[in-house]
Amino acid sequence: MFNYNFWLMDAFTSCLIFVSALAGDRRQKSKKIESKLDENSDYEDTDEIRTYARKEIRMHLSHYVLLNFTYFALMAMLVVALRHYPTYIVYIQHMAVVGFIMIAFDGWFRPAVAYPLGIMLSILWFFSGRTAYRWILNNIIIVVFTLMVGDIQFKNFAVLQIFMWSAFIYDVCVLAGSTNLSPSLFSVGVEKCDTLICHLFRMHDKWELPSVFTMKFGNATQVFLGTGDILLGALVVNFSKSFFKSTKYVVAVVLSFSFALGLLSQIDSMPFPALATIVPVCSSAIILCAFISGKTRQLFSIKKDAASGEQIGLLMA
């Protein structure tokens, strides 16, 4: 049966990550212009000036791998430890959402506007738990998060891939796996599943959770997509925007994200790890775009700094 909610979610989230990349690029250009004006010097739209106002996060590659592994290992331990206590995860999510709202608004508006507006939205959202419009507020907040991620770009493909495949393993083996954490690439019924994500989905039926993007218009079956899945897609598109510097390749990567979500339309029950399709499809799309554009060697190149054990640039924020 055709589920228009699913395809609305697919189209909306794909457009969202595309807009996030464009908006992030535009904000950075505006900051560079302001910075150059503050110095009373002429502004030229060159690649060197494009990174003028951005902060570069540098780290040894081995340290990054260790940090990446430690982060996902701790998250996995938390998921396993709280498997039968989903309420605590809901509390953590609520605190995190309020914090991110304030951070996002503080970066976009002046303090006199940012904090009152952030507090108003947080209060409205916090007390809307069992209302009919809660899912709409959740979606608005996820849109805010995704636009905020538009300011973050991975500097090279290797660093992005380490993060993506770590998230893939975490998503598949922990969130959608069985109780012994064995991988489960096939859909598992919510009623028979004993993982934390299944318990959270049961709670979601009564109380809209802040960790999923929801579409439930009309009488069609409601569909969900994890916030982390959307944010990962945004990071992939951000990298494509900075690496290819061509809209057509960015659009191609966005379409690959949309295609990856489309593959999930064949899943009848839930939950299913969305990154099981998003990570391999989007990674393949970037490699294919690099081959077509003649940038394959540049995509896979490891800078001399990494080879010599020096710190390398990981992120631009």
Helices and strands as residue ranges (DSSP letters): H 4-38, H 47-50, E 56-59, H 61-81, H 86-108, H 111-126, H 134-149, E 153-154, H 157-169, I 170-175, H 196-204, E 212-215, E 223-226, H 227-244, H 247-263, G 264-266, H 275-293, H 296-300, H 304-307, E 312-316
